[in-house]
């Protein structure tokens, strides 16, 4: 059995293959119950949501069995965005919330994201305890008699989140705005269009016909060109593309061109500062963010805290520093005054509010920074050999360090959720980006060929 379950964003893998099997899901349910009780939590309720993958039925049933057999009551809310599960965990007084999703991955994959009673993702320490109990097959006698838990379908859960999301907009409304909302056939397919419509926008819906197999396929945050095409055809103001569990969002402007996450981070940070809502006069981003974002923030007198990749590390930095805003170039935006995790719908509402307040288009607002030319290549790998052992790559990295100076940077790392090696190259000159990206790829291929 693998020595590790949790990656940078929960547990993830191919559905019905280890560790995403009914057997492991049942044991995770039992382990969560024991860990919650051992950590002093006095809640015996757990909420379970899921995205639209066909494997969600299988995992939901197994996970529920593990929880109720350990004396936990389970609230089942069905297809629901990840941030909605996080919110409902806290508002409904649950000891934990579990989201069954593999986010942007294809439908064949699935996974679990686990939230604590405060609505934040489970701490590394508690994840380690759950992992230990599952991996080492820790067994405990199940409860009997009237101590066995129950499972309930919660029919009004969507309405609770809808009102919560809408109130984050304050007194603003979206009357007169025409919006293309692409849900990627994922978890936001019911809620997202309804929320924007109830706030007064004219909504054109895309990716709202999930069949269990089409999540993220040709639509959503991975394919913003789908929304961009409809924006142009319909003469809409903006395109909003959500990922499979609706915790990320990518925007397209009125001409159908997608806008980088770093530009969205920059325009939001600048607006929040102007409104006096950027706590600590600081924003948080990851090492993947463009040097141009740092340059823009420096010119505006805004501090930047940089973290490792994953929204959980951004959130940790926000909580530790008492800051109010941060995110990832990939589309995770965290407005900490409103949410405990990345929330694509709520983030879109905040961007629309900024557009309305400033009387500006998204393209005009996004023209607040220059982006250094950048290349991000994802190489599939069959094993995760420590980078320090890749001799050809290390030789080229030493050359790059000497050549780049202050004009660029590179970042090579393994994905935390997939068997991929990610190669990021950024430089003032596009020719240098192309040259070094190719050089690094060839060096890695040479190293792996020796294995």
DRENFI-437825 format. One record per residue (C-alpha): x, z, y. Coordinates in pm, whole numbers, plus 50000, padded with zeros to 5 digits. Example, Ala and Ser with C-alpha at 12.3 -4.5 7.8 and 13.67 -1.06 7.14 Angstrom:
<atoms>
51230, 50780, 49550
51367, 50714, 49894
</atoms>
This chain:
<atoms>
50000, 50000, 50000
50124, 49919, 50354
50300, 50195, 50543
50096, 50135, 50856
49733, 50068, 50944
49713, 50078, 51323
49865, 49813, 51548
49867, 49806, 51928
49489, 49770, 51937
49334, 49941, 51637
49334, 49807, 51281
49311, 49433, 51227
49350, 49178, 50950
49177, 48920, 50732
48834, 49041, 50625
48805, 49146, 50259
49182, 49163, 50224
49379, 49484, 50266
49335, 49676, 50491
49005, 49524, 50606
48815, 49595, 50285
48500, 49799, 50213
48708, 50049, 50014
48943, 50117, 50303
48655, 50122, 50553
48481, 50391, 50347
48800, 50599, 50338
48851, 50551, 50711
48501, 50690, 50768
48583, 50995, 50558
48920, 51039, 50729
48769, 51016, 51078
48524, 51290, 50988
48798, 51523, 50863
49033, 51448, 51152
48763, 51506, 51413
48679, 51843, 51264
49044, 51946, 51228
49106, 51853, 51593
48835, 52094, 51705
48561, 51841, 51785
48219, 51998, 51740
48029, 51669, 51740
47891, 51546, 51409
47776, 51211, 51545
47956, 50875, 51537
47840, 50549, 51695
47920, 50214, 51530
47901, 49878, 51707
48021, 49536, 51597
48076, 49183, 51716
47910, 48882, 51552
48141, 48819, 51255
47972, 48781, 50918
48206, 49046, 50772
48065, 49303, 51012
47773, 49372, 50777
48008, 49455, 50491
48232, 49686, 50694
47946, 49854, 50880
47781, 49955, 50553
48101, 50088, 50396
48208, 50274, 50708
47864, 50433, 50738
47881, 50548, 50375
48214, 50716, 50433
48089, 50896, 50741
47754, 51019, 50608
47913, 51131, 50281
48130, 51359, 50495
47836, 51506, 50683
47841, 51285, 50992
47530, 51130, 51146
47577, 50765, 51237
47417, 50573, 51522
47414, 50197, 51454
47382, 49982, 51766
47447, 49636, 51617
47625, 49357, 51811
47760, 49522, 52123
48063, 49474, 52354
48355, 49704, 52288
48329, 49868, 52634
47960, 49939, 52566
48055, 50130, 52251
48314, 50325, 52451
48053, 50415, 52715
47783, 50505, 52464
48024, 50727, 52270
48061, 50949, 52573
47707, 50925, 52714
47542, 50999, 52378
47768, 51296, 52303
47934, 51146, 51996
48254, 51269, 51838
48380, 50913, 51797
48285, 50552, 51854
48391, 50270, 51624
48385, 49901, 51715
48411, 49648, 51433
48592, 49351, 51585
48903, 49137, 51574
48862, 49048, 51942
48994, 48695, 52007
49094, 48627, 51645
48901, 48372, 51433
48594, 48477, 51237
48791, 48522, 50912
48953, 48834, 51062
48801, 49169, 51149
48915, 49515, 51248
48833, 49855, 51392
48880, 50000, 51738
48819, 50375, 51750
48723, 50580, 52057
48728, 50956, 52102
48446, 51167, 52253
48575, 51097, 52605
48527, 50722, 52563
48900, 50649, 52554
49075, 50493, 52258
49190, 50743, 52001
49529, 50894, 52084
49839, 50792, 51890
49845, 51140, 51734
49488, 51122, 51603
49540, 50764, 51483
49843, 50885, 51289
49636, 51157, 51123
49364, 50910, 51022
49630, 50672, 50895
49801, 50942, 50692
49479, 51049, 50521
49389, 50690, 50428
49733, 50576, 50318
49807, 50882, 50110
49457, 50884, 49963
49383, 51238, 50078
49073, 51350, 49893
48830, 51620, 49990
48504, 51723, 49836
48213, 51546, 50000
47923, 51746, 50134
47608, 51791, 49930
47244, 51869, 49977
47109, 51878, 50329
47462, 51856, 50473
47483, 51483, 50392
47458, 51282, 50713
47197, 51031, 50819
47219, 50683, 50973
46994, 50569, 51257
46938, 50236, 51429
46944, 50289, 51806
46718, 50026, 51957
46762, 50114, 52325
47143, 50117, 52326
47165, 49778, 52498
46942, 49895, 52782
47160, 50201, 52839
47470, 49987, 52881
47292, 49728, 53096
47194, 49991, 53351
47540, 50147, 53341
47708, 49810, 53409
47467, 49720, 53688
47518, 50046, 53875
47892, 49973, 53899
47803, 49704, 54153
47668, 49961, 54397
47428, 49812, 54651
47552, 49456, 54604
47346, 49179, 54449
47426, 48829, 54328
47135, 48639, 54482
47221, 48278, 54555
47520, 48265, 54321
47522, 48015, 54034
47729, 48136, 53741
47829, 47985, 53409
47858, 48266, 53153
48036, 48175, 52828
48008, 48450, 52567
48211, 48273, 52298
47932, 48339, 52044
48061, 48696, 52049
47945, 49049, 52115
47832, 48984, 52473
47593, 48702, 52386
47275, 48902, 52460
47385, 49148, 52728
47610, 48946, 52958
47367, 48672, 53070
47092, 48931, 53110
47301, 49158, 53334
47399, 48879, 53572
47043, 48747, 53581
46894, 49089, 53657
47132, 49116, 53952
46994, 48796, 54103
47235, 48526, 53989
47126, 48191, 53851
47286, 48193, 53506
47388, 47898, 53289
47453, 48030, 52936
47717, 47908, 52691
47832, 48043, 52355
47517, 48247, 52292
47424, 48122, 51944
47635, 48322, 51699
47602, 48240, 51331
47865, 48479, 51194
48124, 48203, 51166
48160, 48055, 51516
48291, 48347, 51721
48566, 48226, 51962
48538, 47871, 51820
48570, 47628, 52111
48413, 47870, 52358
48492, 48196, 52535
48810, 48336, 52688
49034, 48132, 52455
48870, 47811, 52576
48785, 47849, 52947
48777, 47470, 52974
48432, 47484, 52812
48292, 47686, 53102
48497, 47479, 53348
48332, 47158, 53232
47983, 47302, 53280
48077, 47454, 53618
48164, 47106, 53742
47855, 46946, 53592
47617, 47212, 53723
47780, 47264, 54061
47823, 47634, 53986
48024, 47880, 54194
48227, 48025, 53910
48276, 48030, 53534
48301, 48357, 53342
48442, 48336, 52986
48437, 48645, 52762
48634, 48702, 52443
48483, 48797, 52107
48422, 49164, 52186
48372, 49112, 52562
48652, 49340, 52678
48844, 49047, 52833
48738, 48786, 53086
48886, 48460, 53216
48754, 48295, 53533
48725, 47930, 53634
48678, 47813, 53991
48417, 47571, 54127
48635, 47274, 54033
48650, 47393, 53673
49013, 47508, 53684
49091, 47836, 53505
49259, 48109, 53706
49540, 48315, 53560
49481, 48681, 53488
49768, 48774, 53719
49598, 48607, 54014
49281, 48802, 53935
49485, 49124, 53917
49642, 49045, 54252
49319, 48962, 54437
49145, 49272, 54297
49432, 49502, 54391
49443, 49359, 54744
49066, 49398, 54787
49064, 49752, 54652
49345, 49848, 54889
49152, 49701, 55182
48846, 49902, 55077
49047, 50223, 55040
48975, 50235, 54666
49324, 50167, 54526
49429, 50519, 54433
49794, 50598, 54487
49825, 50258, 54653
49944, 50142, 54310
49830, 49904, 54038
49936, 49885, 53673
50030, 49575, 53473
50229, 49492, 53159
50567, 49331, 53105
50385, 49000, 53049
50276, 48972, 53413
50432, 48704, 53628
50713, 48787, 53870
50491, 48636, 54138
50245, 48924, 54096
50522, 49176, 54166
50631, 48971, 54466
50275, 48960, 54606
50225, 49335, 54562
50561, 49410, 54721
50466, 49205, 55028
50135, 49391, 55053
50298, 49732, 55023
50137, 49804, 54686
50332, 49982, 54414
50342, 49842, 54061
50375, 50040, 53737
50475, 49824, 53439
50390, 49910, 53078
50434, 49766, 52730
50182, 49506, 52616
49831, 49633, 52528
49550, 49757, 52746
49583, 50101, 52585
49923, 50143, 52753
49780, 50028, 53084
49504, 50288, 53048
49757, 50559, 52959
49953, 50480, 53276
49634, 50481, 53486
49534, 50822, 53353
49882, 50970, 53383
49927, 50853, 53743
49568, 50903, 53855
49545, 50535, 53950
49225, 50332, 53970
49313, 49976, 53873
49530, 49775, 53636
49522, 49519, 53360
49684, 49240, 53165
49740, 48874, 53237
49541, 48805, 52920
49220, 48905, 53097
49193, 49278, 53036
49097, 49440, 53367
49050, 49815, 53391
48855, 49952, 53685
48920, 50316, 53600
48656, 50451, 53840
48392, 50274, 53632
48518, 50232, 53274
48745, 50391, 53013
48863, 50059, 52869
48883, 49690, 52952
48534, 49556, 53026
48487, 49181, 53074
48132, 49208, 53208
48199, 49490, 53450
48522, 49325, 53565
48334, 49003, 53636
48082, 49202, 53842
48363, 49350, 54050
48518, 49008, 54113
48177, 48869, 54215
48130, 49166, 54447
48464, 49094, 54613
48368, 48727, 54655
48036, 48827, 54812
48189, 49088, 55043
48458, 48851, 55168
48238, 48543, 55181
48509, 48354, 54992
48533, 48143, 54680
48731, 48259, 54379
48984, 47981, 54445
49041, 48103, 54801
49086, 48463, 54689
49319, 48365, 54405
49551, 48189, 54649
49713, 48524, 54723
50033, 48483, 54520
50269, 48218, 54393
50326, 48196, 54022
50671, 48138, 53881
50668, 47857, 53621
50614, 48019, 53284
50600, 47929, 52916
50450, 48145, 52641
50505, 48018, 52287
50357, 48183, 51977
50558, 48119, 51661
50406, 48209, 51324
50647, 48414, 51114
50638, 48522, 50749
50815, 48853, 50813
50909, 49079, 51103
51286, 49083, 51093
51429, 49309, 51367
51524, 49087, 51659
51869, 49241, 51672
51939, 49090, 51330
51867, 48733, 51446
52224, 48630, 51529
52154, 48285, 51677
51883, 48425, 51900
52103, 48710, 52020
52378, 48466, 52114
52137, 48259, 52324
51989, 48572, 52484
52335, 48674, 52605
52382, 48331, 52763
52038, 48352, 52926
52111, 48694, 53078
52413, 48548, 53253
52232, 48231, 53364
51904, 48379, 53492
52022, 48644, 53738
51729, 48729, 53968
51575, 48382, 53938
51388, 48443, 53614
51337, 48646, 53301
51260, 48622, 52931
51070, 48844, 52689
51067, 48794, 52313
50859, 49028, 52097
50643, 49040, 51786
50267, 49041, 51836
50101, 49375, 51779
49793, 49215, 51619
49908, 48895, 51445
50205, 48769, 51241
50353, 48589, 51537
50667, 48602, 51750
50589, 48558, 52118
50845, 48387, 52344
50795, 48425, 52718
51023, 48243, 52962
50976, 48255, 53338
51193, 48102, 53611
51177, 47962, 53961
51257, 47618, 53815
51027, 47453, 53559
51322, 47266, 53408
51490, 47597, 53324
51171, 47731, 53169
51147, 47424, 52944
51514, 47429, 52852
51532, 47796, 52757
51197, 47801, 52580
51321, 47522, 52353
51660, 47689, 52308
51503, 48018, 52197
51262, 47845, 51956
51544, 47648, 51793
51759, 47960, 51760
51475, 48153, 51593
51403, 47864, 51354
51771, 47854, 51264
51778, 48229, 51196
51464, 48226, 50981
51592, 47924, 50785
51880, 48140, 50661
51646, 48398, 50510
</atoms>
